[in-house]
Amino acid sequence: MIKILDQESRSISEKIHAVFQVSYAVEAELLGAVDFPPLKRTVPDFMESGTSFFGFWQGEQLAAVVEIEPNLRAFHICSMVVQPIYFRQGIASKLIVYILDLFEGNTITVETGLANGPAKKLYESFGFKETGQYDTDNGIRKIKFILER
């Protein structure tokens, strides 16, 4: 079940933080990143975020989270994280379908690490097209995608 998450609640932000930590640890390893900024986010960072969070619940377990930054004509997928025990179960796809249905913005953008093959494949399967690549200050090669509706 997918629900909006009230990240201003400390207990919810702690759950979000826990999913981010285990998921981004896997991505950091996949990218060969030693210094990976997403792993540095704290519970208060989530609580004070101006973005929107949606979670996929597997019973009482928060299995995945998508973080978006919406505006009237577009939105940006800031983060998409799935607990490793739930990898390859179609949960990220379900979250994308959910937010595409929920938000009417014509343009959707997202970025991921260039070496993150599963994420690239996921976004491309929804019709996202590459718009560019760049290197971060942390030495991570990133790829940008856009979906025009």
MIDOMAR-145402 format. One record per atom (N, C-alpha, C): residue number from 0; z, x, y; atom name; residue in three letters. Coordinates in pm, 1 decimal, always signed. Layout:
BEGIN
  nr        Z        X        Y atom rest
 NUM        Z        X        Y   CA  ALA
...
REM end
This chain:
BEGIN
  nr        Z        X        Y atom rest
   0     +0.0    +83.9   -117.4    N  MET
   0     +0.0     +0.0     +0.0   CA  MET
   0     +0.0    +89.0   +124.6    C  MET
   1    -82.0    +51.7   +222.0    N  ILE
   1    -92.5   +127.7   +346.5   CA  ILE
   1    -18.0    +52.7   +455.9    C  ILE
   2    +64.9   +127.8   +529.0    N  LYS
   2   +142.6    +69.7   +638.5   CA  LYS
   2   +141.7   +165.4   +757.6    C  LYS
   3   +151.7   +107.2   +877.1    N  ILE
   3   +174.0   +190.9   +995.0   CA  ILE
   3   +313.9   +250.3   +982.0    C  ILE
   4   +328.3   +374.2  +1025.7    N  LEU
   4   +456.6   +442.7  +1016.6   CA  LEU
   4   +518.8   +455.0  +1155.3    C  LEU
   5   +643.0   +419.2  +1165.6    N  ASP
   5   +716.5   +432.0  +1292.1   CA  ASP
   5   +778.8   +571.1  +1297.2    C  ASP
   6   +702.1   +667.0  +1348.2    N  GLN
   6   +749.3   +805.4  +1349.4   CA  GLN
   6   +866.3   +828.1  +1444.7    C  GLN
   7   +897.0   +730.3  +1529.2    N  GLU
   7  +1014.3   +746.0  +1615.1   CA  GLU
   7  +1143.5   +733.0  +1534.9    C  GLU
   8  +1133.2   +675.8  +1416.3    N  SER
   8  +1247.2   +669.1  +1324.5   CA  SER
   8  +1263.2   +804.9  +1257.1    C  SER
   9  +1381.2   +860.5  +1266.9    N  ARG
   9  +1404.4   +992.4  +1209.1   CA  ARG
   9  +1377.4   +993.8  +1058.6    C  ARG
  10  +1420.8   +891.0   +987.7    N  SER
  10  +1401.3   +890.5   +842.0   CA  SER
  10  +1252.3   +885.6   +806.6    C  SER
  11  +1173.2   +813.0   +884.3    N  ILE
  11  +1028.4   +808.4   +859.3   CA  ILE
  11   +965.5   +943.0   +894.3    C  ILE
  12  +1006.3  +1002.3  +1005.9    N  SER
  12   +952.4  +1133.4  +1043.2   CA  SER
  12   +989.1  +1240.5   +941.0    C  SER
  13  +1105.1  +1228.8   +881.5    N  GLU
  13  +1143.1  +1323.6   +775.6   CA  GLU
  13  +1050.3  +1308.9   +655.5    C  GLU
  14  +1013.5  +1186.1   +621.9    N  LYS
  14   +920.4  +1162.7   +510.5   CA  LYS
  14   +781.1  +1216.5   +545.0    C  LYS
  15   +735.6  +1191.0   +668.0    N  ILE
  15   +605.9  +1243.2   +712.8   CA  ILE
  15   +607.5  +1395.4   +704.8    C  ILE
  16   +711.4  +1455.6   +758.2    N  HIS
  16   +724.9  +1601.6   +758.1   CA  HIS
  16   +718.2  +1656.9   +616.4    C  HIS
  17   +785.0  +1592.2   +522.5    N  ALA
  17   +787.6  +1639.2   +383.6   CA  ALA
  17   +646.5  +1638.4   +323.1    C  ALA
  18   +570.0  +1532.6   +349.1    N  VAL
  18   +432.9  +1525.6   +296.8   CA  VAL
  18   +346.5  +1633.5   +361.3    C  VAL
  19   +360.7  +1652.2   +492.2    N  PHE
  19   +284.0  +1755.9   +562.2   CA  PHE
  19   +314.7  +1893.5   +504.5    C  PHE
  20   +440.5  +1920.8   +477.9    N  GLN
  20   +479.3  +2053.2   +429.0   CA  GLN
  20   +414.8  +2085.9   +294.9    C  GLN
  21   +421.8  +1993.8   +199.3    N  VAL
  21   +366.8  +2024.9    +66.2   CA  VAL
  21   +214.0  +2025.0    +67.4    C  VAL
  22   +155.0  +1935.3   +143.0    N  SER
  22     +9.0  +1928.1   +147.0   CA  SER
  22    -51.4  +2046.9   +221.4    C  SER
  23     +4.1  +2077.5   +338.4    N  TYR
  23    -50.6  +2188.0   +416.4   CA  TYR
  23    -19.9  +2324.7   +354.6    C  TYR
  24    +82.4  +2333.8   +271.3    N  ALA
  24   +106.6  +2458.8   +198.4   CA  ALA
  24    -11.0  +2486.1   +104.0    C  ALA
  25    -61.9  +2381.7    +40.6    N  VAL
  25   -178.1  +2394.8    -47.4   CA  VAL
  25   -301.4  +2434.1    +33.4    C  VAL
  26   -321.1  +2368.2   +149.1    N  GLU
  26   -438.0  +2401.8   +231.4   CA  GLU
  26   -428.7  +2544.1   +284.4    C  GLU
  27   -310.8  +2586.3   +327.2    N  ALA
  27   -294.9  +2723.3   +377.8   CA  ALA
  27   -334.7  +2824.5   +270.6    C  ALA
  28   -294.6  +2798.2   +148.3    N  GLU
  28   -331.2  +2888.0    +38.0   CA  GLU
  28   -482.0  +2884.7    +14.1    C  GLU
  29   -540.4  +2765.9    +17.5    N  LEU
  29   -684.7  +2749.8     -1.7   CA  LEU
  29   -762.5  +2826.7   +105.1    C  LEU
  30   -712.5  +2825.1   +228.1    N  LEU
  30   -779.4  +2892.3   +339.6   CA  LEU
  30   -743.0  +3040.3   +351.2    C  LEU
  31   -645.5  +3083.7   +272.4    N  GLY
  31   -599.6  +3222.0   +283.6   CA  GLY
  31   -526.4  +3248.0   +413.7    C  GLY
  32   -462.8  +3143.0   +467.5    N  ALA
  32   -395.0  +3153.8   +597.0   CA  ALA
  32   -250.9  +3199.8   +579.7    C  ALA
  33   -213.7  +3302.1   +653.6    N  VAL
  33    -75.9  +3350.1   +653.6   CA  VAL
  33     +4.6  +3275.4   +759.7    C  VAL
  34    -54.8  +3258.7   +876.2    N  ASP
  34     +7.8  +3188.6   +987.9   CA  ASP
  34    -66.0  +3056.5  +1005.7    C  ASP
  35     -7.4  +2945.9   +957.5    N  PHE
  35    -75.5  +2816.9   +956.0   CA  PHE
  35     +2.2  +2718.0  +1042.5    C  PHE
  36    -46.0  +2692.2  +1166.1    N  PRO
  36    +27.3  +2609.5  +1262.0   CA  PRO
  36    +73.7  +2472.3  +1210.7    C  PRO
  37     -3.4  +2399.7  +1128.6    N  PRO
  37    +47.3  +2269.3  +1083.6   CA  PRO
  37   +180.6  +2277.6  +1008.5    C  PRO
  38   +207.9  +2391.1   +946.4    N  LEU
  38   +334.3  +2407.7   +874.0   CA  LEU
  38   +452.7  +2430.9   +967.7    C  LEU
  39   +424.8  +2453.9  +1095.6    N  LYS
  39   +531.3  +2480.3  +1192.3   CA  LYS
  39   +581.5  +2353.3  +1261.8    C  LYS
  40   +516.1  +2239.5  +1235.9    N  ARG
  40   +560.1  +2114.3  +1299.5   CA  ARG
  40   +696.7  +2074.7  +1245.2    C  ARG
  41   +780.8  +2030.3  +1336.3    N  THR
  41   +916.6  +1991.8  +1300.5   CA  THR
  41   +930.6  +1839.4  +1299.4    C  THR
  42  +1040.1  +1791.0  +1244.6    N  VAL
  42  +1067.4  +1647.4  +1246.8   CA  VAL
  42  +1065.6  +1595.5  +1390.6    C  VAL
  43  +1132.9  +1661.2  +1486.8    N  PRO
  43  +1124.4  +1613.1  +1625.4   CA  PRO
  43   +980.7  +1611.7  +1680.4    C  PRO
  44   +896.1  +1706.3  +1636.4    N  ASP
  44   +755.9  +1705.0  +1679.8   CA  ASP
  44   +688.9  +1573.6  +1639.9    C  ASP
  45   +715.9  +1528.5  +1518.4    N  PHE
  45   +657.8  +1402.0  +1472.3   CA  PHE
  45   +716.7  +1284.8  +1549.5    C  PHE
  46   +846.7  +1287.5  +1570.8    N  MET
  46   +914.3  +1177.9  +1639.9   CA  MET
  46   +862.2  +1160.1  +1782.3    C  MET
  47   +824.1  +1269.9  +1845.9    N  GLU
  47   +780.3  +1267.0  +1985.2   CA  GLU
  47   +628.5  +1261.1  +2000.6    C  GLU
  48   +557.8  +1254.9  +1889.7    N  SER
  48   +412.1  +1255.2  +1893.3   CA  SER
  48   +357.9  +1127.9  +1957.9    C  SER
  49   +250.0  +1141.6  +2030.7    N  GLY
  49   +185.1  +1025.8  +2091.1   CA  GLY
  49    +72.5   +970.9  +2004.2    C  GLY
  50    +61.2  +1022.1  +1882.2    N  THR
  50    -42.6   +977.5  +1790.7   CA  THR
  50     +9.1   +864.0  +1702.7    C  THR
  51    -81.1   +806.8  +1624.1    N  SER
  51    -44.5   +698.8  +1532.4   CA  SER
  51    -50.5   +750.5  +1389.2    C  SER
  52    +45.9   +709.3  +1309.1    N  PHE
  52    +53.7   +751.8  +1169.9   CA  PHE
  52    +45.0   +630.2  +1078.3    C  PHE
  53    -30.9   +646.0   +970.6    N  PHE
  53    -41.6   +543.9   +868.0   CA  PHE
  53    -12.6   +610.6   +734.3    C  PHE
  54    +66.1   +542.9   +652.5    N  GLY
  54   +105.1   +601.8   +525.5   CA  GLY
  54    +60.8   +519.8   +406.9    C  GLY
  55    +29.1   +588.8   +301.0    N  PHE
  55     -2.4   +526.1   +172.8   CA  PHE
  55   +122.3   +540.2    +86.1    C  PHE
  56   +179.2   +426.1    +52.3    N  TRP
  56   +302.0   +423.3    -27.0   CA  TRP
  56   +268.9   +397.8   -173.3    C  TRP
  57   +326.6   +475.4   -259.0    N  GLN
  57   +319.3   +457.0   -403.4   CA  GLN
  57   +460.7   +416.5   -444.8    C  GLN
  58   +484.9   +287.2   -448.6    N  GLY
  58   +621.5   +238.9   -468.6   CA  GLY
  58   +705.1   +277.1   -347.7    C  GLY
  59   +813.6   +346.7   -371.5    N  GLU
  59   +901.3   +392.7   -263.3   CA  GLU
  59   +862.7   +530.8   -211.5    C  GLU
  60   +760.8   +591.1   -270.5    N  GLN
  60   +719.5   +728.2   -237.8   CA  GLN
  60   +606.6   +728.3   -134.8    C  GLN
  61   +625.0   +802.5    -26.2    N  LEU
  61   +517.0   +822.1    +70.3   CA  LEU
  61   +422.6   +926.6    +10.6    C  LEU
  62   +306.2   +880.4    -33.7    N  ALA
  62   +213.3   +966.6   -106.1   CA  ALA
  62   +114.9  +1038.3    -14.4    C  ALA
  63    +81.6   +976.6    +99.6    N  ALA
  63    -19.0  +1035.2   +188.3   CA  ALA
  63     -1.4   +980.3   +328.9    C  ALA
  64    -51.3  +1057.1   +425.8    N  VAL
  64    -41.0  +1019.1   +566.2   CA  VAL
  64   -171.3  +1056.2   +637.0    C  VAL
  65   -217.1   +964.9   +722.9    N  VAL
  65   -326.3   +997.3   +814.1   CA  VAL
  65   -270.5   +981.6   +955.3    C  VAL
  66   -301.5  +1079.1  +1038.7    N  GLU
  66   -257.8  +1079.1  +1178.9   CA  GLU
  66   -382.8  +1067.8  +1264.5    C  GLU
  67   -382.8   +969.9  +1354.6    N  ILE
  67   -500.0   +952.3  +1439.3   CA  ILE
  67   -460.8   +944.4  +1585.5    C  ILE
  68   -558.2   +979.6  +1667.5    N  GLU
  68   -543.2   +968.5  +1812.4   CA  GLU
  68   -652.1   +872.3  +1859.6    C  GLU
  69   -616.0   +745.3  +1877.3    N  PRO
  69   -718.2   +646.5  +1915.3   CA  PRO
  69   -732.8   +632.8  +2066.5    C  PRO
  70   -852.2   +593.5  +2107.5    N  ASN
  70   -873.6   +543.9  +2242.4   CA  ASN
  70   -976.4   +431.7  +2232.4    C  ASN
  71  -1024.8   +379.1  +2341.9    N  LEU
  71  -1108.6   +258.9  +2338.1   CA  LEU
  71  -1243.0   +277.1  +2267.7    C  LEU
  72  -1306.1   +389.9  +2284.4    N  ARG
  72  -1441.4   +406.3  +2231.5   CA  ARG
  72  -1450.6   +504.5  +2115.1    C  ARG
  73  -1343.1   +573.0  +2085.0    N  ALA
  73  -1348.0   +675.0  +1980.8   CA  ALA
  73  -1207.8   +697.4  +1925.9    C  ALA
  74  -1200.9   +765.2  +1814.9    N  PHE
  74  -1071.9   +814.7  +1770.8   CA  PHE
  74  -1090.5   +942.7  +1692.2    C  PHE
  75   -984.0  +1020.3  +1690.1    N  HIS
  75   -984.2  +1150.4  +1623.7   CA  HIS
  75   -883.8  +1147.2  +1509.9    C  HIS
  76   -928.2  +1189.0  +1392.6    N  ILE
  76   -836.3  +1205.8  +1280.2   CA  ILE
  76   -771.2  +1342.5  +1298.9    C  ILE
  77   -644.2  +1341.8  +1337.1    N  CYS
  77   -572.5  +1466.5  +1363.7   CA  CYS
  77   -530.7  +1535.4  +1234.6    C  CYS
  78   -487.9  +1455.6  +1138.2    N  SER
  78   -440.3  +1509.3  +1011.1   CA  SER
  78   -461.8  +1407.7   +900.4    C  SER
  79   -490.2  +1459.4   +783.2    N  MET
  79   -499.7  +1378.2   +662.3   CA  MET
  79   -431.8  +1459.9   +552.9    C  MET
  80   -317.6  +1412.4   +505.8    N  VAL
  80   -242.0  +1487.9   +406.4   CA  VAL
  80   -205.3  +1398.6   +287.9    C  VAL
  81   -214.2  +1457.5   +170.0    N  VAL
  81   -179.3  +1388.3    +46.7   CA  VAL
  81    -85.7  +1479.9    -31.9    C  VAL
  82    +21.7  +1421.7    -85.0    N  GLN
  82   +110.0  +1502.0   -170.0   CA  GLN
  82    +29.3  +1552.2   -289.6    C  GLN
  83    +44.4  +1678.6   -325.6    N  PRO
  83    -34.6  +1735.4   -435.2   CA  PRO
  83    -27.3  +1656.5   -566.6    C  PRO
  84    +84.2  +1593.4   -596.0    N  ILE
  84    +91.8  +1517.3   -721.8   CA  ILE
  84     -0.5  +1395.4   -719.7    C  ILE
  85    -51.2  +1359.2   -602.1    N  TYR
  85   -141.8  +1245.3   -588.4   CA  TYR
  85   -286.0  +1287.4   -557.8    C  TYR
  86   -314.6  +1418.3   -565.6    N  PHE
  86   -451.1  +1464.9   -542.3   CA  PHE
  86   -546.5  +1398.0   -641.2    C  PHE
  87   -670.8  +1382.0   -597.8    N  ARG
  87   -781.1  +1331.8   -679.4   CA  ARG
  87   -756.5  +1192.5   -737.8    C  ARG
  88   -687.5  +1109.8   -660.0    N  GLN
  88   -666.2   +971.1   -700.5   CA  GLN
  88   -730.6   +872.7   -602.3    C  GLN
  89   -808.9   +924.2   -508.5    N  GLY
  89   -879.6   +838.6   -414.6   CA  GLY
  89   -795.4   +788.1   -298.4    C  GLY
  90   -676.7   +842.0   -281.5    N  ILE
  90   -586.8   +793.8   -175.7   CA  ILE
  90   -640.3   +826.8    -36.7    C  ILE
  91   -690.7   +947.1    -16.2    N  ALA
  91   -745.4   +983.7   +115.3   CA  ALA
  91   -863.1   +893.1   +150.0    C  ALA
  92   -945.9   +861.7    +53.2    N  SER
  92  -1058.2   +770.1    +77.3   CA  SER
  92  -1008.0   +632.6   +119.2    C  SER
  93   -902.8   +585.4    +54.5    N  LYS
  93   -846.8   +455.1    +90.2   CA  LYS
  93   -793.5   +455.6   +233.0    C  LYS
  94   -731.6   +565.9   +273.5    N  LEU
  94   -682.5   +575.8   +410.7   CA  LEU
  94   -797.8   +576.6   +511.1    C  LEU
  95   -906.0   +646.0   +479.3    N  ILE
  95  -1020.5   +648.1   +570.4   CA  ILE
  95  -1080.4   +508.3   +583.2    C  ILE
  96  -1099.8   +440.4   +472.0    N  VAL
  96  -1153.3   +303.8   +477.1   CA  VAL
  96  -1062.9   +216.1   +563.0    C  VAL
  97   -933.5   +230.7   +546.4    N  TYR
  97   -837.0   +150.7   +621.2   CA  TYR
  97   -850.4   +172.7   +771.9    C  TYR
  98   -852.7   +298.6   +813.9    N  ILE
  98   -858.8   +324.1   +958.3   CA  ILE
  98   -996.4   +291.2  +1015.7    C  ILE
  99  -1102.7   +306.5   +936.9    N  LEU
  99  -1235.0   +267.6   +985.1   CA  LEU
  99  -1242.1   +117.1  +1008.0    C  LEU
 100  -1175.1    +40.9   +922.5    N  ASP
 100  -1170.5   -104.2   +938.9   CA  ASP
 100  -1078.6   -146.1  +1053.0    C  ASP
 101   -971.0    -71.8  +1072.4    N  LEU
 101   -869.2   -107.5  +1170.4   CA  LEU
 101   -912.6    -79.0  +1314.1    C  LEU
 102   -978.5    +33.9  +1334.9    N  PHE
 102  -1016.7    +75.2  +1469.3   CA  PHE
 102  -1165.9    +56.9  +1489.3    C  PHE
 103  -1200.9     +4.7  +1605.4    N  GLU
 103  -1339.7    -29.1  +1632.7   CA  GLU
 103  -1415.4    +77.7  +1710.2    C  GLU
 104  -1353.7   +192.3  +1731.5    N  GLY
 104  -1421.5   +298.1  +1806.2   CA  GLY
 104  -1554.2   +334.4  +1743.2    C  GLY
 105  -1652.0   +362.3  +1826.9    N  ASN
 105  -1785.3   +396.0  +1777.9   CA  ASN
 105  -1796.9   +538.7  +1727.4    C  ASN
 106  -1710.1   +625.0  +1773.9    N  THR
 106  -1717.7   +765.7  +1738.6   CA  THR
 106  -1585.4   +808.9  +1675.5    C  THR
 107  -1595.5   +874.3  +1561.2    N  ILE
 107  -1476.6   +925.3  +1492.6   CA  ILE
 107  -1500.5  +1074.4  +1471.3    C  ILE
 108  -1401.1  +1154.9  +1507.6    N  THR
 108  -1411.7  +1299.1  +1489.4   CA  THR
 108  -1298.1  +1348.4  +1401.1    C  THR
 109  -1322.1  +1462.2  +1338.4    N  VAL
 109  -1222.0  +1525.9  +1254.2   CA  VAL
 109  -1258.2  +1673.4  +1240.8    C  VAL
 110  -1157.8  +1755.3  +1215.1    N  GLU
 110  -1179.4  +1898.0  +1190.7   CA  GLU
 110  -1100.4  +1936.8  +1066.6    C  GLU
 111  -1148.8  +2038.6   +996.9    N  THR
 111  -1075.9  +2092.3   +882.4   CA  THR
 111  -1112.8  +2238.9   +867.0    C  THR
 112  -1040.8  +2306.9   +780.9    N  GLY
 112  -1074.5  +2445.8   +752.9   CA  GLY
 112  -1207.7  +2453.1   +679.8    C  GLY
 113  -1291.6  +2547.3   +718.3    N  LEU
 113  -1423.7  +2561.5   +657.6   CA  LEU
 113  -1413.5  +2581.1   +506.0    C  LEU
 114  -1311.4  +2651.2   +460.7    N  ALA
 114  -1295.5  +2678.0   +317.7   CA  ALA
 114  -1228.7  +2562.6   +242.1    C  ALA
 115  -1199.1  +2452.8   +311.0    N  ASN
 115  -1136.5  +2337.6   +245.8   CA  ASN
 115  -1245.7  +2247.1   +189.3    C  ASN
 116  -1298.2  +2287.5    +75.2    N  GLY
 116  -1406.4  +2214.4    +10.8   CA  GLY
 116  -1376.2  +2068.1    -15.9    C  GLY
 117  -1258.0  +2034.3    -69.9    N  PRO
 117  -1229.3  +1892.8    -95.0   CA  PRO
 117  -1230.9  +1806.8    +31.2    C  PRO
 118  -1177.9  +1857.7   +141.6    N  ALA
 118  -1177.5  +1780.5   +266.3   CA  ALA
 118  -1320.0  +1764.1   +319.5    C  ALA
 119  -1398.0  +1871.1   +317.4    N  LYS
 119  -1536.7  +1862.6   +363.7   CA  LYS
 119  -1613.4  +1759.7   +281.7    C  LYS
 120  -1597.1  +1764.0   +151.2    N  LYS
 120  -1666.4  +1670.0    +62.7   CA  LYS
 120  -1624.5  +1525.9    +93.3    C  LYS
 121  -1496.0  +1504.8   +117.8    N  LEU
 121  -1444.5  +1372.1   +150.4   CA  LEU
 121  -1511.8  +1317.8   +276.8    C  LEU
 122  -1508.7  +1395.0   +384.7    N  TYR
 122  -1564.8  +1347.4   +510.6   CA  TYR
 122  -1715.6  +1326.5   +500.1    C  TYR
 123  -1785.1  +1416.4   +433.9    N  GLU
 123  -1929.2  +1401.3   +417.3   CA  GLU
 123  -1962.9  +1276.0   +336.1    C  GLU
 124  -1876.8  +1239.7   +241.4    N  SER
 124  -1902.4  +1120.4   +159.5   CA  SER
 124  -1897.3   +992.2   +242.8    C  SER
 125  -1831.9   +997.5   +358.7    N  PHE
 125  -1825.2   +882.2   +448.9   CA  PHE
 125  -1931.5   +888.8   +558.6    C  PHE
 126  -2018.7   +988.8   +552.2    N  GLY
 126  -2126.6   +999.7   +649.1   CA  GLY
 126  -2096.4  +1086.2   +769.2    C  GLY
 127  -1982.6  +1155.0   +769.4    N  PHE
 127  -1952.3  +1247.0   +878.9   CA  PHE
 127  -2053.8  +1361.4   +875.5    C  PHE
 128  -2097.5  +1403.6   +993.3    N  LYS
 128  -2194.0  +1513.1  +1006.4   CA  LYS
 128  -2129.7  +1629.6  +1080.4    C  LYS
 129  -2161.7  +1749.8  +1035.2    N  GLU
 129  -2109.0  +1869.6  +1100.4   CA  GLU
 129  -2164.3  +1881.4  +1241.1    C  GLU
 130  -2073.6  +1912.9  +1336.3    N  THR
 130  -2117.2  +1934.3  +1474.5   CA  THR
 130  -2092.4  +2076.8  +1521.1    C  THR
 131  -2024.1  +2156.2  +1441.3    N  GLY
 131  -2000.4  +2293.8  +1481.5   CA  GLY
 131  -1889.0  +2358.8  +1402.6    C  GLY
 132  -1875.5  +2488.1  +1425.5    N  GLN
 132  -1770.2  +2567.8  +1362.8   CA  GLN
 132  -1712.3  +2660.9  +1468.8    C  GLN
 133  -1587.3  +2700.0  +1446.9    N  TYR
 133  -1524.3  +2795.2  +1537.6   CA  TYR
 133  -1407.9  +2864.1  +1466.8    C  TYR
 134  -1363.3  +2974.5  +1523.9    N  ASP
 134  -1248.2  +3048.2  +1471.1   CA  ASP
 134  -1126.4  +3019.1  +1557.3    C  ASP
 135  -1013.8  +2992.2  +1493.6    N  THR
 135   -889.5  +2969.9  +1566.3   CA  THR
 135   -825.9  +3103.5  +1601.6    C  THR
 136   -724.6  +3098.7  +1686.8    N  ASP
 136   -649.5  +3219.6  +1721.7   CA  ASP
 136   -576.8  +3276.7  +1600.8    C  ASP
 137   -558.4  +3194.9  +1497.3    N  ASN
 137   -488.4  +3237.7  +1376.4   CA  ASN
 137   -584.3  +3290.6  +1270.0    C  ASN
 138   -711.8  +3305.4  +1305.9    N  GLY
 138   -809.2  +3361.3  +1213.7   CA  GLY
 138   -863.4  +3263.2  +1110.6    C  GLY
 139   -847.8  +3134.4  +1136.2    N  ILE
 139   -897.0  +3032.5  +1043.9   CA  ILE
 139  -1030.6  +2980.2  +1095.4    C  ILE
 140  -1129.1  +2980.7  +1009.9    N  ARG
 140  -1260.6  +2925.1  +1044.5   CA  ARG
 140  -1254.1  +2774.0  +1023.6    C  ARG
 141  -1284.4  +2697.8  +1130.1    N  LYS
 141  -1277.3  +2551.5  +1124.2   CA  LYS
 141  -1416.3  +2491.7  +1138.6    C  LYS
 142  -1430.0  +2371.6  +1086.3    N  ILE
 142  -1553.6  +2295.9  +1094.3   CA  ILE
 142  -1523.1  +2161.4  +1158.6    C  ILE
 143  -1611.5  +2119.9  +1250.1    N  LYS
 143  -1594.9  +1991.7  +1319.4   CA  LYS
 143  -1696.0  +1891.5  +1264.7    C  LYS
 144  -1650.2  +1767.6  +1249.1    N  PHE
 144  -1736.0  +1659.9  +1201.9   CA  PHE
 144  -1730.8  +1541.6  +1298.2    C  PHE
 145  -1837.8  +1461.8  +1297.0    N  ILE
 145  -1841.8  +1339.3  +1374.9   CA  ILE
 145  -1906.4  +1229.2  +1290.9    C  ILE
 146  -1859.7  +1108.1  +1313.4    N  LEU
 146  -1919.9   +989.2  +1252.9   CA  LEU
 146  -1950.0   +892.2  +1365.9    C  LEU
 147  -2076.4   +860.3  +1381.8    N  GLU
 147  -2117.4   +762.5  +1483.0   CA  GLU
 147  -2143.8   +630.8  +1412.9    C  GLU
 148  -2085.3   +521.8  +1465.2    N  ARG
 148  -2107.5   +390.2  +1402.7   CA  ARG
 148  -2189.5   +302.4  +1492.9    C  ARG
REM end
